[in-house]
Amino acid sequence: MTVKVLKKKGVAAKRIDKSKMKCNTPKRTPKHKTKSHVVLACSGGKKKLLRFGQQGVTTAGKKTDEKSKARRKSFKARHAKNIAKGKMSAAYWANKVKW
């Protein structure tokens, strides 16, 4: 993944070079302010850069824990329509990577 550094008003901002990213391969973004992952979603000849996942938040944790099972079930129920949209939605990737 190639990153360009831009300077705006004394603040260094990083930009991801979409042309050098692999399709449908999520990457962590530890320096991003709000989102924990980024993916270049490719489907049907279309490409879309998606950021997903809340930065600094652990998701469900161990799959055997009752509280984790409840959190996982709630997330999947709450985002079911968006997950069903497929690879071009951030909810699909959050479900696949984080939950």
C-alpha positions as CSV (number, residue, x, y, z in Angstrom):
1,M,0.0,0.0,0.0
2,T,1.5,3.3,-1.0
3,V,0.8,6.4,1.1
4,K,1.2,10.0,0.0
5,V,1.8,12.6,2.6
6,L,0.1,15.9,2.1
7,K,0.5,19.1,4.2
8,K,-2.5,21.3,4.8
9,K,-2.2,24.1,7.3
10,G,0.7,22.6,9.1
11,V,-0.9,19.2,9.6
12,A,0.4,16.1,7.8
13,A,-2.4,14.1,6.2
14,K,-1.9,10.7,4.6
15,R,-3.6,9.6,1.5
16,I,-3.9,6.0,0.2
17,D,-2.9,5.3,-3.4
18,K,-5.9,3.3,-4.6
19,S,-4.2,2.3,-7.8
20,K,-1.6,0.2,-5.9
21,M,-4.1,-1.6,-3.6
22,K,-5.3,-5.1,-4.2
23,C,-9.0,-5.6,-4.7
24,N,-11.0,-6.9,-1.8
25,T,-8.0,-7.0,0.6
26,P,-8.7,-5.2,3.9
27,K,-5.8,-3.3,5.5
28,R,-5.5,-1.9,9.0
29,T,-5.3,1.9,9.3
30,P,-3.9,2.5,12.8
31,K,-3.2,6.2,12.2
32,H,-6.7,7.1,10.8
33,K,-8.7,9.3,13.1
34,T,-11.9,7.3,13.2
35,K,-11.8,4.2,11.1
36,S,-9.8,1.0,11.8
37,H,-9.7,-0.6,8.3
38,V,-9.7,0.3,4.6
39,V,-10.5,-1.9,1.6
40,L,-10.6,-1.3,-2.1
41,A,-13.9,-3.1,-2.9
42,C,-14.2,-4.4,-6.5
43,S,-17.3,-5.9,-7.9
44,G,-18.7,-6.0,-11.4
45,G,-16.0,-3.8,-12.9
46,K,-16.6,-1.1,-10.2
47,K,-14.0,0.0,-7.6
48,K,-14.8,1.8,-4.4
49,L,-12.6,2.7,-1.4
50,L,-14.3,1.9,1.8
51,R,-13.3,2.7,5.4
52,F,-15.0,0.7,8.1
53,G,-14.7,-0.2,11.8
54,Q,-14.5,2.1,14.8
55,Q,-11.0,2.9,15.7
56,G,-9.8,1.6,19.1
57,V,-12.8,-0.5,19.9
58,T,-12.6,-4.2,20.4
59,T,-15.4,-6.1,18.8
60,A,-17.0,-9.3,20.2
61,G,-13.9,-10.9,21.6
62,K,-13.9,-14.7,22.3
63,K,-16.6,-16.6,20.5
64,T,-17.5,-18.7,23.5
65,D,-18.3,-15.8,25.8
66,E,-22.1,-15.2,26.3
67,K,-21.7,-11.4,26.2
68,S,-19.7,-11.7,23.0
69,K,-22.3,-13.9,21.4
70,A,-25.0,-11.3,22.2
71,R,-23.0,-8.4,20.8
72,R,-22.2,-10.4,17.6
73,K,-25.9,-11.3,17.2
74,S,-27.0,-7.7,17.7
75,F,-24.5,-6.3,15.2
76,K,-25.5,-8.8,12.6
77,A,-29.3,-8.2,13.1
78,R,-28.8,-4.4,13.1
79,H,-26.8,-4.3,9.9
80,A,-28.4,-7.3,8.1
81,K,-29.7,-5.3,5.1
82,N,-26.4,-3.6,4.5
83,I,-24.4,-6.8,4.9
84,A,-26.6,-8.4,2.3
85,K,-25.6,-5.7,-0.2
86,G,-22.3,-7.5,-0.7
87,K,-18.7,-6.4,-1.2
88,M,-19.5,-2.8,-2.0
89,S,-20.8,-2.0,1.5
90,A,-18.8,-1.2,4.6
91,A,-21.1,-3.3,6.7
92,Y,-20.2,-6.4,4.7
93,W,-16.5,-5.8,5.4
94,A,-17.0,-5.0,9.1
95,N,-19.0,-8.2,9.4
96,K,-16.3,-10.2,7.7
97,V,-13.2,-8.7,9.3
98,K,-14.2,-7.5,12.7
99,W,-17.1,-9.8,13.8
